[in-house]
């Protein structure tokens, strides 16, 4: 699997951090030459703890990972 970062933005306004991340994931065959599927995912997370910016970004990445896992599970089982 390859994961490409398509877009990422973060904004701090009035002590509130907003993070947006967009990725494109491609599931490849074992030899890496054949793309078996592709999915694009986006998340936006807003957090009020501007003292811990990584936690806001981590929540966004965690959401993307869950979405992607569900997508591939559904793709493989269908």
C-alpha positions in Angstrom: 0.0 0.0 0.0 1.2 3.5 -0.8 -0.2 6.6 1.0 0.2 10.0 -0.6 -0.4 13.2 1.2 -2.6 15.2 -1.1 -3.2 18.3 1.1 -2.6 19.3 4.7 -3.4 22.5 6.5 -3.5 23.8 10.1 -4.9 27.0 11.4 -4.8 28.5 14.9 -7.4 31.1 15.5 -8.4 32.5 19.0 -6.7 29.5 20.7 -8.5 26.9 18.6 -6.5 24.7 16.3 -8.0 23.3 13.2 -6.2 20.6 11.2 -7.2 19.2 7.8 -5.5 16.3 6.1 -6.3 14.7 2.7 -4.6 11.4 1.6 -4.8 9.1 -1.3 -4.1 5.4 -0.6 -3.4 2.8 -3.3 -3.5 -0.9 -2.6 -0.9 -2.6 -4.7 -0.3 -6.3 -5.7 2.6 -8.1 -4.0 5.0 -7.4 -6.9 3.9 -3.7 -6.7 3.1 -3.4 -10.4 -0.7 -3.7 -10.3 -3.0 -1.3 -8.5 -5.8 -3.3 -6.9 -7.8 -0.3 -5.6 -7.5 3.3 -4.6 -9.2 5.5 -2.1 -9.1 9.2 -1.2 -9.9 10.3 2.3 -10.2 13.6 4.1 -10.5 14.6 7.7 -11.0 17.9 9.6 -10.5 18.0 13.3 -10.8 21.1 15.6 -9.4 21.1 19.1 -9.4 23.7 21.7 -6.1 22.7 23.3 -3.7 24.9 21.5 -1.0 23.9 24.0 -0.9 20.4 22.5 -1.1 20.8 18.7 0.2 17.2 18.0 -2.9 15.8 19.7 -5.2 17.5 17.3 -3.2 16.3 14.3 -3.0 12.8 15.8 -6.8 12.6 16.1 -7.1 13.5 12.4 -4.6 10.8 11.4 -6.3 8.3 13.7 -9.6 9.1 12.0 -8.0 8.6 8.5 -6.5 5.3 9.6 -9.9 4.0 10.8 -11.7 5.2 7.7 -9.1 3.6 5.5 -9.1 0.3 7.3 -12.9 0.1 7.0 -12.7 0.9 3.3 -10.2 -1.8 2.5 -12.0 -4.3 4.7 -15.3 -3.6 2.8 -13.4 -3.7 -0.6 -11.7 -7.1 0.2 -14.9 -8.7 1.5 -17.1 -7.7 -1.4 
